[in-house]
Amino acid sequence: MITTVDLEKVRESAGTVYDAVVIIARRARQINMEQREMLEQETFDDMGDFDDDFEKAGFEEKMANLPKPSAIAMAEFTDGDLIGEYVEAEEDE
């Protein structure tokens, strides 16, 4: 289901909408990698290595049935569980 997000709430949490989008996108990418690693471990433990396209298709179907990383990241952000922090780059002297 598609839901709308109050932009004022987004601005309060991240400063700008752009910052919020970057924070949410980075977390979504992290969630996607975690889901993929978890599913690969389960799949490889069960069948070893992928032998044919049928097994690869089954893996991709399982990935498609997992919760969407962007939706999870957005929920974390709107619930206040996700906070972006800037790290200052160290200058080499």
Backbone torsions as a table, in degrees:
resi	resn	phi	psi	omega
1	MET	NA	141.5	179.9
2	ILE	-93.5	131.7	176.8
3	THR	-126.0	154.2	178.1
4	THR	-91.6	157.5	-179.5
5	VAL	-120.4	132.8	178.3
6	ASP	-72.8	116.7	-176.7
7	LEU	-65.5	-29.0	177.0
8	GLU	-65.0	-39.1	177.7
9	LYS	-65.9	-37.6	177.8
10	VAL	-64.8	-45.2	-179.9
11	ARG	-63.2	-36.7	178.4
12	GLU	-64.4	-36.0	-175.7
13	SER	-82.3	-29.5	-173.1
14	ALA	-126.3	-6.2	-178.1
15	GLY	94.2	-59.0	177.0
16	THR	-132.3	159.5	178.1
17	VAL	-64.3	-37.5	179.3
18	TYR	-59.8	-46.4	178.1
19	ASP	-59.8	-40.9	179.7
20	ALA	-62.7	-43.0	179.5
21	VAL	-62.3	-42.0	179.6
22	VAL	-64.5	-45.1	-180.0
23	ILE	-61.0	-47.9	-178.3
24	ILE	-65.2	-41.3	-179.4
25	ALA	-65.1	-41.2	179.0
26	ARG	-64.9	-41.3	178.5
27	ARG	-67.1	-39.1	178.5
28	ALA	-62.0	-40.8	177.7
29	ARG	-63.1	-41.3	178.7
30	GLN	-64.0	-44.1	178.0
31	ILE	-62.0	-42.2	179.1
32	ASN	-59.2	-44.3	179.4
33	MET	-65.2	-40.2	178.2
34	GLU	-63.2	-43.9	178.8
35	GLN	-62.6	-44.1	-178.9
36	ARG	-62.7	-45.2	179.4
37	GLU	-62.6	-42.7	179.1
38	MET	-61.8	-45.7	-178.7
39	LEU	-68.1	-38.4	177.3
40	GLU	-62.4	-41.7	178.6
41	GLN	-61.5	-46.8	178.6
42	GLU	-62.4	-43.1	-176.8
43	THR	-68.8	-46.8	-178.3
44	PHE	-68.0	-33.7	177.0
45	ASP	-65.0	-36.1	-178.2
46	ASP	-78.4	-41.3	-173.1
47	MET	-124.0	2.5	-176.2
48	GLY	81.7	-133.3	-178.8
49	ASP	-95.1	159.8	176.5
50	PHE	-67.9	123.5	-178.7
51	ASP	-98.5	-30.2	-176.5
52	ASP	-147.3	177.4	-177.6
53	ASP	-67.1	-27.4	-180.0
54	PHE	-62.9	-43.7	179.1
55	GLU	-67.6	-37.2	177.6
56	LYS	-64.5	-40.0	179.3
57	ALA	-65.4	-38.9	177.5
58	GLY	-63.5	-39.4	177.9
59	PHE	-63.9	-46.1	-179.7
60	GLU	-64.9	-34.9	178.0
61	GLU	-66.4	-40.8	177.1
62	LYS	-63.4	-40.0	178.3
63	MET	-62.7	-40.1	-178.4
64	ALA	-67.8	-25.9	-178.1
65	ASN	-86.3	-8.0	177.6
66	LEU	-74.1	158.3	175.5
67	PRO	-58.2	144.6	-176.6
68	LYS	-70.6	127.4	-178.8
69	PRO	-58.1	-37.1	-179.5
70	SER	-66.4	-36.7	178.4
71	ALA	-68.5	-39.8	177.8
72	ILE	-64.1	-46.2	-179.3
73	ALA	-63.4	-40.5	179.0
74	MET	-64.4	-42.4	178.6
75	ALA	-63.2	-42.8	177.6
76	GLU	-60.6	-42.1	-178.7
77	PHE	-66.0	-48.1	-177.4
78	THR	-69.8	-25.7	177.2
79	ASP	-81.0	-9.0	179.9
80	GLY	86.5	9.9	-179.8
81	ASP	-85.0	-9.8	-175.5
82	LEU	-119.5	121.3	-177.4
83	ILE	-127.7	132.1	177.9
84	GLY	-92.9	138.8	177.8
85	GLU	-129.3	140.2	176.1
86	TYR	-92.9	135.0	177.5
87	VAL	-109.3	125.0	-179.9
88	GLU	-71.9	134.4	177.7
89	ALA	-73.8	136.6	178.0
90	GLU	-83.5	134.5	179.0
91	GLU	-91.2	132.2	176.4
92	ASP	-80.6	130.1	179.7
93	GLU	-102.6	NA	NA
